[in-house]
Amino acid sequence: MNTDVLKGQWKQFEGRVRQKWGKLTDDDVARINGDRDVLAGRIQERYGRVREDVMNEIDSWVVGESAR
């Protein structure tokens, strides 16, 4: 995945991130600021998931959101 897509479209993605991963707080979303690794880390913390699975889910999600 092109990490520039997430960074470049972060403002549009913020609300959708909150919908997709509802356990993320507003503070989490503000700190992520389009950084894929930070997003993955926050999802891991909140959901107790394996990093590789989280990264794959993020990549798939970003591709789908970019197509909207």
C-alpha positions in Angstrom: 0.0 0.0 0.0 1.2 3.5 -0.7 1.4 5.1 2.7 1.1 8.5 1.0 -2.5 7.8 0.3 -3.3 7.5 4.0 -1.3 10.6 4.9 -2.7 12.6 2.0 -6.3 11.7 2.7 -6.2 11.6 6.4 -8.7 14.4 7.0 -11.3 12.6 4.9 -10.5 9.3 6.6 -10.7 10.4 10.2 -14.5 10.0 10.5 -14.4 6.6 8.7 -11.6 5.4 11.0 -13.8 6.2 14.0 -16.7 4.2 12.4 -14.5 1.2 11.4 -12.5 1.0 14.7 -14.9 2.4 17.3 -12.7 1.7 20.2 -10.2 4.4 19.1 -10.6 7.6 21.0 -10.6 11.1 19.5 -7.1 11.5 21.1 -6.0 8.3 19.3 -7.2 9.6 16.0 -5.6 13.0 16.5 -2.2 11.3 17.4 -2.4 9.0 14.4 -2.4 11.9 11.9 -2.2 9.6 8.9 0.7 7.5 10.1 -0.1 3.9 9.2 2.3 2.5 11.9 0.7 4.6 14.6 -2.8 3.6 13.4 -1.8 -0.1 13.5 -0.3 0.3 17.0 -3.4 2.0 18.4 -5.7 -0.7 16.9 -3.4 -3.4 18.4 -3.7 -1.8 21.8 -7.4 -1.3 21.7 -8.4 -4.6 20.1 -5.5 -6.9 21.2 -4.8 -8.0 17.7 -1.7 -9.3 15.9 0.3 -6.6 14.0 0.4 -8.5 10.7 -3.4 -9.0 10.7 -3.9 -5.3 11.6 -1.6 -4.1 8.8 -3.4 -6.3 6.2 -6.7 -5.0 7.4 -5.6 -1.4 7.2 -4.2 -1.9 3.7 -7.4 -3.5 2.5 -9.5 -0.8 4.1 -7.5 2.1 2.6 -7.7 0.7 -0.9 -11.5 0.4 -0.4 -11.8 3.9 1.0 -9.7 5.3 -1.7 -12.0 3.9 -4.4 -15.0 5.7 -2.9 
